[in-house]
Amino acid sequence: MSEEEKFKIVIYNDDVNNFQYIIACLMRYCNHSKEQAEQCALIAHNNKKCDIMNGSYSQMSEVLEDLISLDIKVKIDTYESNLRR
């Protein structure tokens, strides 16, 4: 992974938005399939947060702004791979 791809967006569970809304937003703004969006919504619900995408900072900041404007609780964080070199 290059230096440009070391960021991720994390979505947090909240008591405001329903599953269908989150799923629709993940499909539209993160290009998730329906199944991927459903899994991310469920993981965020059960674990309080879920990584929803990763890439360069500029890519992540564009998506982040869109999701924040939709009142979805998200943030950019550094990407940490679980894979060893």
Long-range contacts (C-beta under 8 A, 24 or more apart in sequence): 1-79, 1-81, 4-55, 4-56, 4-57, 5-54, 5-55, 5-56, 5-79, 6-54, 6-78, 6-79, 7-54, 7-55, 7-56, 7-57, 7-60, 7-76, 7-77, 7-78, 7-79, 8-51, 8-52, 8-53, 8-54, 8-60, 8-76, 8-77, 8-78, 8-79, 9-51, 9-52, 9-53, 9-54, 9-60, 9-63, 9-64, 9-67, 9-74, 9-75, 9-76, 9-77, 10-49, 10-50, 10-51, 10-52, 10-74, 10-75, 10-76, 10-77, 11-40, 11-44, 11-49, 11-50, 11-52, 11-67, 11-72, 11-73, 11-74, 12-44, 12-48, 12-49, 12-73, 12-74, 12-75, 13-44, 13-45, 13-47, 13-48, 13-49, 13-73, 14-72, 14-73, 16-71, 17-71, 17-72, 19-45, 22-72, 25-67, 25-70, 25-72, 26-52, 29-63, 29-66, 29-67, 29-70, 30-63, 54-79
